[in-house]
């Protein structure tokens, strides 16, 4: 396996079939997710504001370990916290797009979705000086129009779907599902870097009371990271060059006890001999012909 930055050979981790990659990603939702929920009173706003407090802590932890990451940033967040957004790019982390105000694009009409995508791309370009190359849908839900819109706007990859756990795969034009079965769509020129709710810090840790019910959260972060490590160890045992993608939110993971647990987890992952990569680096590997996430059990 080759280091995607230097081209130098890496040593396979002990007991692993073919090494592996870890994508550490952050959804910098800030105030936008509370806007999308219609929770605009002072305390929800302050919960979103805490994201800006947590980002420098996370950057310090990552920089101390030389770990590149991908940050999915809504356009609203970029415009609200432009200095922090520019700092992400300035420290060579990837900045990708995450809607404008955390809209659920699956609930939008195609014209609305097109306008939101353009607005969010314009906001990130205005703040960072560059167009993002990747997309993650707020609430991890795509419409039937989403893939075509992302291709049309020159995006290289999406990270919203859950059709695999360790293998990036091509996004398709819309599938047709009915009582007769499924008519699968065609590959659409957009790479999927898959995600999972079990690899997201929000369900484990965030307390949320809404009209539809209570999400208790507030669990031991060590339990969450132990689950993530077990997923990684399984990948390293039974897959060649798999990719594990985890998702965190600054306002969630950025509390003291959780940051200490994050530090321990990052160090544990590094001890496995894997390569930390951005999502765009995964897209680069696939574009160069790498076969990632091939199932080859011991």
C-alpha positions as CSV (number, residue, x, y, z in Angstrom):
1,X,0.0,0.0,0.0
2,X,1.2,3.5,-0.8
3,X,0.9,6.6,1.3
4,X,-1.4,8.9,-0.8
5,X,0.6,12.0,0.1
6,X,4.1,10.8,-0.5
7,X,3.9,7.6,-2.5
8,X,6.2,5.8,-0.1
9,X,5.4,2.2,1.0
10,X,3.6,1.6,4.2
11,X,4.0,-1.4,6.5
12,X,0.9,-3.6,6.8
13,X,-0.5,-3.7,10.3
14,X,0.1,-6.9,12.2
15,X,-2.6,-9.5,11.5
16,X,-4.3,-7.3,8.9
17,X,-5.1,-8.6,5.4
18,X,-4.2,-5.5,3.5
19,X,-4.0,-2.5,5.8
20,X,-6.7,0.2,5.7
21,X,-7.7,3.8,5.9
22,X,-9.6,5.9,8.4
23,X,-11.5,9.0,7.4
24,X,-12.1,11.2,10.4
25,X,-14.9,13.6,9.5
26,X,-16.6,16.5,11.2
27,X,-20.0,18.0,10.5
28,X,-19.6,21.7,11.5
29,X,-23.3,22.3,11.8
30,X,-23.2,25.1,14.4
31,X,-26.4,27.1,14.4
32,X,-27.7,25.6,11.2
33,X,-29.0,22.3,12.6
34,X,-31.1,24.2,15.2
35,X,-32.4,26.4,12.5
36,X,-33.5,23.4,10.5
37,X,-35.3,22.1,13.5
38,X,-37.1,25.4,14.1
39,X,-35.4,25.6,17.5
40,X,-34.5,29.3,17.6
41,X,-34.7,30.3,21.2
42,X,-31.7,31.3,23.1
43,X,-30.5,28.0,24.5
44,X,-30.6,26.0,21.2
45,X,-28.8,28.9,19.6
46,X,-26.1,28.8,22.3
47,X,-25.7,25.0,21.7
48,X,-24.9,25.7,18.1
49,X,-22.6,28.6,19.1
50,X,-20.5,26.1,21.2
51,X,-19.3,24.5,18.0
52,X,-17.1,27.5,17.4
53,X,-15.6,27.1,20.9
54,X,-14.8,23.5,20.2
55,X,-13.2,23.8,16.8
56,X,-9.8,25.2,18.0
57,X,-9.6,22.4,20.6
58,X,-10.1,19.8,17.9
59,X,-7.6,21.4,15.6
60,X,-5.0,21.4,18.3
61,X,-5.6,17.6,18.9
62,X,-5.4,16.8,15.2
63,X,-2.4,19.0,14.5
64,X,-0.5,17.4,17.4
65,X,-1.0,14.1,15.7
66,X,-0.6,15.2,12.1
67,X,-4.1,13.8,11.2
68,X,-5.8,15.2,8.1
69,X,-9.6,15.3,8.3
70,X,-12.6,16.4,6.2
71,X,-15.0,19.0,7.5
72,X,-18.5,19.2,6.1
73,X,-19.5,22.8,6.5
74,X,-23.0,24.3,5.8
75,X,-22.9,27.5,3.9
76,X,-24.6,29.3,6.8
77,X,-21.8,28.1,9.1
78,X,-19.1,29.3,6.7
79,X,-20.7,32.8,6.6
80,X,-21.3,32.9,10.3
81,X,-17.8,31.7,11.3
82,X,-15.6,32.7,8.3
83,X,-12.3,32.9,10.2
84,X,-12.7,29.4,11.6
85,X,-13.7,28.0,8.2
86,X,-10.7,29.6,6.6
87,X,-8.5,28.2,9.3
88,X,-9.7,24.7,8.5
89,X,-8.6,25.1,5.0
90,X,-5.4,26.9,6.0
91,X,-4.4,24.0,8.2
92,X,-4.8,21.7,5.2
93,X,-8.0,20.0,6.3
94,X,-10.5,19.4,3.5
95,X,-13.6,21.6,3.5
96,X,-16.6,20.0,1.9
97,X,-20.2,21.1,1.6
98,X,-23.1,20.2,3.9
99,X,-26.1,22.1,2.6
100,X,-26.7,25.7,3.4
101,X,-28.8,25.8,6.5
102,X,-28.9,22.0,7.2
103,X,-31.9,21.6,4.9
104,X,-33.2,18.0,4.4
105,X,-32.8,18.0,0.6
106,X,-35.1,15.0,0.3
107,X,-37.9,17.2,1.3
108,X,-37.2,19.9,-1.3
109,X,-38.5,20.3,-4.8
110,X,-35.8,19.9,-7.4
111,X,-35.6,23.6,-8.1
112,X,-35.3,24.4,-4.4
113,X,-32.6,21.8,-4.0
114,X,-30.7,23.2,-7.0
115,X,-30.9,26.7,-5.4
116,X,-29.7,25.5,-2.0
117,X,-26.8,23.6,-3.5
118,X,-25.7,26.6,-5.5
119,X,-26.1,28.9,-2.5
120,X,-24.0,26.6,-0.3
121,X,-21.2,26.2,-2.9
122,X,-21.1,30.0,-3.4
123,X,-20.8,30.6,0.4
124,X,-17.9,28.2,0.8
125,X,-16.1,29.5,-2.3
126,X,-16.6,33.1,-1.0
127,X,-15.1,32.2,2.4
128,X,-12.3,29.8,1.4
129,X,-11.5,30.9,-2.1
130,X,-12.1,27.3,-3.4
131,X,-15.0,25.2,-4.5
132,X,-15.5,22.1,-2.4
133,X,-15.2,18.7,-4.1
134,X,-17.3,16.7,-1.8
135,X,-20.9,16.7,-0.4
136,X,-22.7,15.3,2.6
137,X,-26.4,15.7,2.8
138,X,-27.8,17.1,6.1
139,X,-29.7,14.3,7.9
140,X,-28.0,11.9,5.4
141,X,-30.9,11.8,3.1
142,X,-30.7,12.4,-0.7
143,X,-33.5,13.1,-3.1
144,X,-33.8,11.4,-6.5
145,X,-32.4,14.5,-8.0
146,X,-29.4,14.8,-5.7
147,X,-26.9,12.7,-7.5
148,X,-27.5,14.3,-10.9
149,X,-27.2,17.8,-9.3
150,X,-23.9,16.9,-7.6
151,X,-22.5,15.6,-10.9
152,X,-23.7,18.7,-12.8
153,X,-22.0,21.0,-10.3
154,X,-18.7,19.2,-10.5
155,X,-18.6,17.4,-7.2
156,X,-16.4,14.3,-7.0
157,X,-18.0,12.4,-4.2
158,X,-20.9,12.1,-1.8
159,X,-20.8,10.8,1.8
160,X,-24.4,10.3,2.8
161,X,-25.4,6.7,1.9
162,X,-25.1,3.4,3.7
163,X,-24.8,0.7,1.1
164,X,-21.5,-0.6,2.4
165,X,-19.3,0.0,5.4
166,X,-15.7,-0.3,4.2
167,X,-15.9,0.0,0.4
168,X,-16.5,3.2,-1.5
169,X,-18.8,2.6,-4.5
170,X,-20.3,4.4,-7.4
171,X,-23.5,6.5,-6.8
172,X,-26.3,5.5,-9.2
173,X,-29.1,7.3,-10.9
174,X,-32.3,6.7,-9.0
175,X,-33.3,3.1,-8.4
176,X,-37.0,2.2,-8.9
177,X,-38.4,0.1,-6.1
178,X,-41.9,-1.5,-6.2
179,X,-43.7,-4.7,-5.5
180,X,-42.1,-6.3,-8.6
181,X,-38.6,-5.8,-7.2
182,X,-35.9,-3.3,-7.9
183,X,-34.6,-1.8,-11.1
184,X,-31.2,-0.5,-10.2
185,X,-30.0,2.8,-11.5
186,X,-26.8,3.3,-13.6
187,X,-23.4,4.5,-12.2
188,X,-23.5,8.3,-12.3
189,X,-19.9,9.4,-12.2
190,X,-20.0,10.2,-8.5
191,X,-18.2,8.2,-5.8
192,X,-20.0,7.3,-2.6
193,X,-17.9,7.2,0.6
194,X,-20.4,5.5,2.9
195,X,-21.4,6.4,6.4
196,X,-23.4,4.8,9.3
197,X,-25.4,6.1,12.2
198,X,-23.4,3.7,14.4
199,X,-20.3,5.6,13.4
200,X,-21.7,9.0,14.3
201,X,-21.3,10.7,17.7
202,X,-24.6,12.4,17.7
203,X,-26.9,9.4,18.5
204,X,-24.6,8.2,21.2
205,X,-23.8,11.5,23.0
206,X,-26.3,14.3,22.2
207,X,-29.3,14.9,24.4
208,X,-32.2,16.3,22.3
209,X,-35.8,16.9,23.3
210,X,-38.1,17.5,20.3
211,X,-41.9,17.4,19.7
212,X,-41.4,13.9,18.2
213,X,-39.7,12.5,21.2
214,X,-36.5,12.3,23.3
215,X,-33.1,11.3,22.2
216,X,-31.3,10.6,25.5
217,X,-27.7,10.6,24.4
218,X,-25.2,11.5,27.2
219,X,-23.6,8.0,27.1
220,X,-20.0,7.1,28.0
221,X,-17.9,8.1,25.0
222,X,-15.6,5.2,25.8
223,X,-18.5,2.9,24.8
224,X,-18.9,4.6,21.4
225,X,-15.2,4.5,20.7
226,X,-15.0,0.9,21.7
227,X,-17.6,0.1,19.1
228,X,-15.7,2.1,16.5
229,X,-12.5,0.3,17.3
230,X,-14.2,-3.1,16.9
231,X,-15.5,-2.1,13.5
232,X,-12.0,-1.1,12.6
233,X,-10.4,-4.3,13.8
234,X,-13.0,-6.4,11.9
235,X,-12.2,-4.4,8.7
236,X,-8.4,-4.9,9.2
237,X,-8.9,-8.6,9.7
238,X,-11.2,-9.4,6.8
239,X,-10.9,-6.6,4.2
240,X,-8.1,-5.4,1.9
241,X,-7.5,-1.7,2.0
242,X,-10.9,-0.9,3.6
243,X,-12.0,2.6,4.5
244,X,-13.7,3.3,7.9
245,X,-15.5,6.7,7.9
246,X,-16.5,8.2,11.3
247,X,-18.5,11.3,11.8
248,X,-18.3,13.8,14.7
249,X,-19.8,17.2,15.5
250,X,-17.7,19.9,17.2
251,X,-20.6,20.9,19.5
252,X,-21.0,17.2,20.6
253,X,-17.4,15.8,20.8
254,X,-15.9,19.1,22.0
255,X,-16.6,18.7,25.7
256,X,-13.7,17.9,28.0
257,X,-14.3,14.2,28.9
258,X,-15.2,13.5,25.3
259,X,-12.0,15.1,24.0
260,X,-9.9,13.1,26.3
261,X,-11.7,9.9,25.0
262,X,-11.1,11.1,21.4
263,X,-7.4,11.6,22.1
264,X,-7.1,8.0,23.4
265,X,-9.1,6.7,20.4
266,X,-7.0,8.5,17.8
267,X,-3.8,7.1,19.4
268,X,-5.3,3.6,19.5
269,X,-6.2,3.8,15.9
270,X,-2.7,5.1,15.0
271,X,-1.3,2.0,16.8
272,X,-3.1,-0.2,14.3
273,X,-0.9,1.1,11.5
274,X,-3.7,2.5,9.4
275,X,-3.5,5.6,7.3
276,X,-5.6,8.7,8.2
277,X,-6.9,10.3,5.0
278,X,-9.4,12.9,3.9
279,X,-12.4,11.9,1.8
280,X,-10.9,13.6,-1.2
281,X,-7.8,11.4,-0.8
282,X,-10.1,8.4,-0.9
283,X,-11.5,9.8,-4.2
284,X,-8.0,10.2,-5.5
285,X,-7.1,6.6,-4.7
286,X,-10.2,5.3,-6.4
287,X,-9.5,7.5,-9.4
288,X,-6.0,6.1,-9.6
289,X,-7.4,2.6,-9.8
290,X,-7.1,1.4,-6.2
291,X,-9.5,-1.3,-5.2
292,X,-10.7,-0.4,-1.7
293,X,-12.6,-2.6,0.7
294,X,-12.3,-6.0,-1.0
295,X,-13.8,-8.7,1.2
296,X,-11.1,-11.4,1.8
297,X,-11.8,-13.0,5.2
298,X,-9.0,-14.8,7.0
